[in-house]
Amino acid sequence: FPDDATDSDTLVRFADVAMYAAKRNRSRIELYNPSADVSTRESLTLGSELRRALDTGGIVAHHQPKVEVSSGRIVGAEALVRWEHPERGIVLPAQFLPVVAKAGLMGSLTTLVLRHAAAEAAGWARDGLGLGIAVNVDVEALLDPSFPRRVAEILDETQLAPELLTIELTETSLMADPVRAGHVARELSAVGVKLSIDDFGTGYSSLGYLTALPLAELKIDRSFVGRMTQS
């Protein structure tokens, strides 16, 4: 440790920084790194701020329209989570989702976004629009056997017709534990929601495996379709 590590609180913090670095790098011995210390402190600060944001409404969902190419008609939307930080402004998921996962807040965040999206879609339905809404969920939700029940409760709370909600799963989350993920996916389908595979082609699943799942939609990753007109 540095020479200025004299008090016990500082020593504990330095030890935590080295311990997390060892876990991250899978090494038995790790030296204290000041840059990692700054990163750890920032992460802890963000984690604390995120907890407050979840409680006070700082986490919101923006809506990206889904457009039918042939007609230009809006046929639905996708909920995109954003953090409205009082000092940083709009914070994008890539910046705060790793902190959410590290702080153990992914379940709370998923529930919040699902509830918001379902309430919005229910409002559209009451206005006669009948537009569906899609929500991305991570691997933690897909491996949680209680997740389908939570979705059913949210649908009941918001009075949203199940067929207007699409749960988007990633191919990699499905392959993390195919047996458990498949069970939860079938339970979700039994609730009545639609299931979609997002970013297909970035993982290692086969089309044969996907035929065993009750999928309504397959979204091919843009790395496959971005050069369609040139290749």
C-alpha positions in Angstrom: 0.0 0.0 0.0 1.1 3.6 -0.4 2.9 5.4 2.5 -0.1 7.6 3.2 -2.3 4.6 4.0 -2.2 5.1 7.7 -5.7 5.1 9.1 -7.8 1.9 9.2 -10.6 3.2 6.8 -8.1 4.0 4.1 -6.4 0.6 4.5 -9.8 -1.2 4.2 -10.6 0.8 1.1 -7.2 0.0 -0.5 -7.7 -3.6 0.4 -11.1 -3.6 -1.3 -9.8 -2.1 -4.4 -7.0 -4.7 -4.6 -9.5 -7.5 -3.9 -11.9 -6.5 -6.6 -9.0 -6.1 -9.1 -7.9 -9.7 -8.2 -11.4 -11.0 -8.7 -11.7 -9.2 -12.0 -8.3 -10.3 -13.3 -8.6 -13.8 -11.7 -5.2 -13.3 -10.1 -4.1 -14.5 -6.6 -2.0 -11.4 -5.9 -2.9 -7.8 -7.0 -1.1 -4.5 -6.2 -3.1 -1.4 -5.2 -3.7 0.7 -8.2 -4.8 4.4 -7.7 -6.7 4.5 -11.0 -8.7 1.5 -10.0 -9.4 3.2 -6.7 -10.9 6.2 -8.5 -13.0 3.9 -10.6 -14.2 2.0 -7.5 -15.1 5.2 -5.7 -17.0 6.5 -8.8 -18.8 3.2 -9.1 -19.9 3.3 -5.4 -21.1 6.9 -5.8 -23.1 6.0 -8.9 -24.5 3.0 -7.2 -25.8 5.1 -4.4 -27.2 7.7 -6.8 -28.9 5.0 -8.8 -30.7 3.6 -5.7 -32.1 7.1 -5.1 -33.0 7.5 -8.8 -35.0 4.2 -8.7 -36.9 5.5 -5.7 -37.5 9.1 -6.8 -38.4 8.6 -10.5 -35.0 9.5 -12.0 -35.1 6.4 -14.2 -37.4 6.9 -17.2 -38.2 5.1 -20.4 -38.1 6.8 -23.8 -40.0 5.2 -26.6 -38.5 4.3 -30.0 -41.2 3.8 -32.6 -41.5 0.6 -34.7 -42.5 1.5 -38.3 -43.9 -0.8 -41.0 -41.6 -0.1 -43.9 -44.2 -0.8 -46.6 -46.7 1.7 -45.3 -44.8 4.0 -43.0 -47.3 3.2 -40.3 -46.2 3.1 -36.6 -47.1 -0.3 -35.3 -45.5 -0.3 -31.9 -42.7 1.0 -29.8 -39.7 -0.2 -27.8 -39.0 1.1 -24.3 -35.4 2.5 -23.9 -34.3 3.1 -20.4 -32.6 6.4 -19.5 -31.3 7.9 -16.3 -32.1 11.6 -15.9 -29.3 12.6 -13.7 -29.6 16.0 -12.0 -26.0 17.0 -12.8 -24.9 14.7 -15.6 -28.1 15.1 -17.7 -29.3 12.1 -19.7 -27.2 9.0 -18.9 -27.3 6.2 -21.5 -27.6 2.5 -20.5 -24.0 1.6 -21.6 -22.8 4.0 -18.9 -24.9 2.9 -16.0 -26.1 -0.7 -16.6 -22.7 -2.2 -15.4 -23.1 -0.2 -12.2 -26.7 -1.5 -11.9 -25.5 -5.1 -12.2 -22.7 -4.6 -9.8 -25.0 -3.0 -7.2 -27.5 -5.9 -7.5 -30.2 -3.5 -8.8 -31.0 -5.2 -12.1 -34.2 -6.8 -10.9 -35.5 -3.5 -9.5 -34.7 -1.7 -12.7 -36.3 -4.3 -14.9 -39.5 -4.2 -12.9 -39.6 -0.4 -13.0 -39.2 -0.3 -16.8 -41.7 -3.1 -17.3 -44.3 -1.3 -15.1 -43.7 2.0 -16.9 -43.9 0.5 -20.4 -47.1 -1.5 -19.6 -48.8 1.6 -18.1 -47.9 3.6 -21.3 -49.2 0.9 -23.6 -52.4 0.5 -21.5 -52.9 4.3 -21.9 -52.5 4.0 -25.7 -55.0 1.2 -25.8 -57.6 3.3 -23.9 -57.0 6.0 -26.4 -57.8 3.6 -29.2 -54.3 3.2 -30.6 -53.7 -0.4 -29.6 -49.9 -0.1 -30.1 -47.7 -2.8 -28.6 -44.6 -2.1 -26.6 -41.3 -4.1 -26.3 -39.0 -4.3 -23.3 -35.5 -5.7 -23.3 -34.6 -7.9 -20.3 -31.3 -9.3 -19.2 -30.1 -12.7 -18.4 -30.9 -12.3 -14.7 -34.6 -12.0 -15.4 -34.5 -14.9 -17.9 -33.0 -17.2 -15.3 -35.4 -16.1 -12.5 -38.3 -18.5 -12.1 -40.4 -15.8 -10.4 -40.0 -13.4 -13.4 -43.1 -14.7 -15.3 -45.3 -14.2 -12.2 -43.9 -10.6 -11.8 -44.8 -9.9 -15.4 -48.3 -11.3 -14.9 -48.7 -9.0 -11.8 -47.7 -6.0 -13.8 -50.1 -6.8 -16.5 -52.9 -7.1 -14.0 -51.9 -3.8 -12.2 -51.9 -1.8 -15.5 -54.7 -3.7 -17.2 -52.7 -4.2 -20.3 -53.7 -7.0 -22.7 -50.8 -9.5 -22.6 -50.5 -9.6 -26.4 -49.5 -5.9 -26.4 -46.3 -6.6 -24.4 -43.2 -8.1 -26.1 -40.4 -9.3 -24.0 -37.1 -9.1 -25.9 -34.4 -11.6 -25.0 -30.9 -11.7 -26.2 -29.4 -14.8 -27.8 -26.5 -14.8 -25.4 -28.9 -14.7 -22.4 -30.7 -17.8 -23.7 -27.5 -19.7 -24.1 -26.3 -18.8 -20.6 -28.4 -21.7 -19.2 -30.6 -23.1 -22.0 -32.7 -25.3 -19.8 -33.6 -22.7 -17.2 -34.0 -20.0 -19.8 -36.2 -22.2 -21.9 -38.4 -23.0 -19.0 -38.8 -19.3 -18.1 -39.5 -18.4 -21.7 -42.3 -20.9 -21.9 -43.8 -19.6 -18.7 -43.7 -16.1 -20.1 -45.5 -17.3 -23.3 -48.1 -19.0 -21.1 -48.8 -15.6 -19.5 -49.7 -14.4 -23.0 -46.9 -12.0 -23.8 -44.9 -12.2 -27.0 -41.3 -13.2 -27.0 -38.6 -11.8 -29.3 -35.0 -12.7 -29.8 -32.9 -9.5 -30.1 -29.5 -9.3 -31.9 -29.7 -12.8 -33.3 -26.5 -13.9 -34.9 -24.2 -12.5 -32.3 -24.2 -15.7 -30.1 -23.9 -19.4 -30.8 -27.4 -20.7 -30.7 -28.7 -22.8 -33.6 -32.0 -22.3 -35.4 -32.8 -25.8 -34.2 -32.7 -24.7 -30.6 -34.9 -21.7 -31.3 -37.7 -23.9 -32.8 -38.2 -25.3 -29.4 -39.1 -21.9 -28.0 -42.4 -20.1 -28.3 -41.0 -17.1 -30.2 -43.0 -14.5 -32.1 -40.1 -12.5 -33.5 -36.5 -12.9 -34.5 -34.5 -9.7 -34.9 -31.4 -10.3 -37.0 -28.4 -8.3 -35.8 -27.5 -5.4 -37.9 -24.0 -6.8 -38.6 -25.7 -9.2 -40.9 -28.1 -6.8 -42.6 -26.2 -3.6 -42.7 -24.5 -4.4 -46.0 -27.4 -6.1 -47.7 -27.5 -3.7 -50.6 -23.7 -4.1 -51.3 -23.2 -7.8 -50.7 
